[in-house]
């Protein structure tokens, strides 16, 4: 069963895709989303779902950077007979999505002492229109 947050993320991802706010790069078809994953994502529109999720996390937790976001998207690495260990998600994917969202004006760099990205007024209005 899909909950309300997932429904809203799917709606936001569709809007990001249809309005071409974020674009999936060519190399994204061949990459895993982290070292803890064994295969590339199975969904065709995984890039837009990740972008929607990142935009939501910046709205909730900002200012937040790529390093801290990668902790959200990490997972357990299967190391064979050795114990499993947590590994972060791909920061390249996160950085690229952050740059795309920043170029469209939905997020901006924090001007305060704490570094990271925060949601802009335009981004706040955009999220309110979808959610």
C-alpha positions in Angstrom: 0.0 0.0 0.0 1.3 3.4 -1.0 1.2 6.1 1.7 0.5 9.8 1.3 4.2 10.8 1.3 5.0 8.3 -1.5 2.0 9.5 -3.5 3.2 13.1 -3.2 6.7 12.2 -4.2 5.4 10.4 -7.3 3.3 13.5 -8.2 6.3 15.8 -7.6 8.6 13.5 -9.7 6.1 13.5 -12.6 5.9 17.3 -12.5 9.7 17.7 -12.4 9.9 15.3 -15.4 7.1 16.9 -17.5 8.3 20.5 -16.9 11.9 19.4 -17.6 13.2 20.9 -14.5 15.6 18.0 -14.0 17.1 15.9 -16.8 18.5 12.5 -16.6 22.1 12.5 -17.9 23.3 9.8 -20.3 25.6 8.2 -17.8 22.7 7.7 -15.3 21.5 4.6 -17.2 24.7 2.7 -16.2 25.4 3.7 -12.6 24.4 2.2 -9.3 22.9 4.5 -6.7 25.6 3.5 -4.2 28.4 1.0 -3.4 26.0 -1.0 -1.3 23.8 -1.7 -4.3 24.4 -4.7 -6.6 22.6 -3.5 -9.7 21.4 -0.4 -11.5 17.9 0.8 -10.6 15.1 -1.1 -12.3 12.7 1.8 -12.7 13.1 4.0 -15.8 12.3 7.2 -14.0 14.3 6.7 -10.8 16.2 9.9 -11.4 13.1 12.0 -11.1 12.0 10.2 -8.0 15.4 10.8 -6.4 15.2 14.5 -7.4 11.8 14.8 -5.8 13.0 13.1 -2.7 16.1 15.4 -2.5 13.9 18.5 -2.9 11.6 17.3 -0.1 14.5 16.6 2.2 16.0 20.0 1.6 12.6 21.5 2.4 12.4 19.5 5.7 16.0 19.5 6.9 17.8 22.4 5.1 20.5 23.7 5.1 21.8 20.3 4.1 24.7 19.3 1.8 25.5 16.4 -0.5 27.4 14.5 2.3 24.5 14.4 4.7 22.1 13.6 1.9 24.2 10.6 1.0 23.6 9.2 4.4 19.9 9.1 3.7 20.4 7.1 0.5 23.0 4.7 1.8 22.5 1.1 2.8 24.2 -2.0 4.1 27.1 -3.3 2.0 27.1 -7.1 1.7 30.8 -8.0 2.1 30.6 -11.8 1.8 31.5 -13.6 5.0 32.5 -10.4 6.7 29.8 -8.5 8.7 27.7 -6.1 6.8 28.7 -2.4 7.0 26.8 0.8 6.3 27.9 2.6 3.1 26.8 6.0 1.8 24.9 6.6 -1.4 26.4 8.1 -4.5 27.3 11.7 -4.0 27.8 12.3 -7.7 24.1 11.7 -8.3 23.1 13.9 -5.5 25.5 16.7 -6.6 24.2 16.6 -10.1 20.6 16.8 -9.0 21.4 19.7 -6.6 23.1 21.6 -9.4 20.1 21.1 -11.7 17.6 22.2 -9.0 19.9 25.2 -8.2 20.1 26.2 -11.9 16.2 26.3 -12.1 16.0 28.4 -8.9 14.2 25.9 -6.7 17.1 25.8 -4.1 20.0 28.0 -3.2 23.2 27.9 -1.2 22.9 28.9 2.4 24.3 32.3 3.2 24.5 31.7 6.9 27.3 30.1 8.8 26.0 26.6 8.3 26.8 25.4 4.8 24.5 23.5 2.5 21.5 24.1 0.3 18.2 25.6 1.4 14.8 25.8 -0.4 14.2 29.2 -2.2 10.9 31.1 -2.2 10.3 29.9 -5.7 11.0 26.3 -4.6 8.6 26.7 -1.6 5.8 27.9 -3.9 6.6 25.1 -6.4 6.3 22.4 -3.6 3.1 24.0 -2.2 1.5 23.8 -5.7 2.2 20.1 -6.0 1.6 19.0 -2.4 
